[in-house]
Amino acid sequence: MRTLRHVVIGTTLAFTLVSEGADYAGWTVGNIWDGYGTILRSTDSGVSWTRQGIGQVADASLGGVFTVDPFTAWVVGDANAGYATIYHTTDGGLTWDRKGSAAQVPDTSLLKVATFGDNNVWAVGSGTILHSGDGGATWINQIPTGYESVHLQGVYTPDGVNVWATGGPSGGYATILKSGDGGLNWTRQSGGDIGLLDHVLGISAVDADTAWAMGADVGSMRWSVLGTTDGGVNWTEQNHGGLDGNNVYAVDASTVWAVSDDTIQRTTNGGASWDGSSSQCYTMGISAVDSQQAWAVSLGLHGAIYRTTDGGSNWVTLTQLGGVNLPGLSTVSFSREVIPEPSSITLLALGLATMLGRSRRRLR
């Protein structure tokens, strides 16, 4: 946490920051609320949230968010004005720029987005794997032949070269596609326990070989977390439970968080064992910075944001903003970089400005 202090110098407002500990910044997105899609940002590790995008974001529900750094993020959602919504910010959400056009972006809902850096971006939806290699200036649909009708709901890249896209059934079992060349070519993965699932909603990877996927089988109402250490040649079930499996987030090869409809799961030993806690219905999104700090969101009738700082032993739940119930929230994404402290030069300049302001006041 940091305290903002200011002094007035003529008509200039000078600020100084007093450090009180590391802060993480992140975003969560969700349904239409008061006429436009919901984007909320936190700059104090999820303690408080501010709504963004008024006058900038379309009347469309938003499904996916990916935080690049504390000031940069991508958001995707339903179609508006004839093509899917894609938004980008580089100033902490003060401004959100819509990317793409009807000529390049299909008239469909985009459900998830993932990037490597701020230029290589992938977003998925029904029959869609959109990719931009130039920061959103141009887009191309990389969906491979034969998967144009598959409902894709998960996407992740650990390095901008290896990319996974996941979704609903094709040929009787869940779809997991992998590319090893940035999306130019895709291979269907079918080894191991993939056949336990008819859809995969979440995917997360730490490198080209080590990844986790989460989904469920509708018929049996059973979710599973699958893990791979060979790039997806084989997937092994590591955890399972009732209802639907919605998302997964790998901090590193040891620590992985996952959410089902009504639970939040965590492993700190690469999936050998898991611990869990209950959550509100339709918990859809999960993000974490380490084995202790994590955030989850719910897409229920009224949304909820969960925050833990002790590995999930205790969760603080936020269900309202400004005294009003939150809308359903789909995904959450926090930067694993702390909000940077001002440089010593900046602090010196601010200090001098403060001293100058005080001197001017004494001379009056």
Steps between C-alpha positions, in 0.01 A plus 500: 500500500616854426376833625465788255595841642482827310581867524369785284759718326318782323275303267725191500418196711810307608473148639720288722457130567573340834567128466318271742554166324470334160178549303375294207273631226236304316169506314179301498229512232139392471145560389334820381441733794311828461526489125859393432736209561657470843872570550625535858859580598684462830837657583519380861512122454124467480406685818303761305375531143411780258273475198648602165391548142202734525450667162763269349373143537212367289167362613639145503580246770872435541637150543879510507776717644878458496732730692836559333645727768358731769392753234432287192214258436281342231125437529268306268126440490176479307440653160389860461454696176549180300824363643643367826622749758874522566636773728854599595646738756858612565428768761347298781153515352457875474436442132376184327554477124287266293706282266411328176224561248209316343729412210742310725307401814198265477151579627525263798575492871861479610536322833870505591814691407868434562817679397874469498618853558274767358527424129422128469132456590261206464125495569255212463128448439274278291699387198752771575865527595578865432865605495673835476875525474511878489328613818148485358551694179409196289329168579476159336286198588734203544226240554614174335286325241238276659461703819292788364197389707684421825426731793844603626517639854862490613829632366851540639857550383809484723742631239319635193596193298326214678127570521213292636133552414230294669127454484199282440459153357614386160487133418351419840752662735642837601711701258859585589693653211867586517721701268877502512544777244292789630172370360595434138433130551296318766497141626212336686614343828330178611738309724434386857190614688360760258218256426366555853380845391263629235619861536804686632438858613839592646863447402824632653864417435840589644702383200468298181476172692325572829134598495165448673149487356162503674158396378221252559272234361143627485346153510663403827518854642864436590786749464867410462835674511738345248875550499771436242879503519567395142343786310158339490588167344345353813261662748446349846213571737632655822179609673125467454166590655134574430340757268696696236870582485560857386855629511856433605805718561858376534734727696792265437563127466406445866219743578172476307158645585170377352131584536188292450138611532518508878860438610847653481785248482875535549807281470853591606667178387426495130166324537599207720248621759238777517321696770176687447241735640138574411393804297189662355322324214654539153850598608650551157834683524823459695831688510795491738846644554637225724391214727343739751332785310219424259175646369186333366173632353145369468249524214194439717182709495704747702876493456767459765873562529705280734842582639740291707843583641555173688482232234124465510456432870293818518325700230367856509191531280385819329143496362423871462660811354371836622217327682374328184517126429773402257396355164613153400878493450669264253876520541766673708865569424772650720848602396773308681707818495452732796392853423836673451622751752603843364868527411736680734525786250121534490481496879773766520315720251175458689677577827651818356161603365349448843772708669460774239127509558550538873754780447258688277226475759731638772595796278138607451 
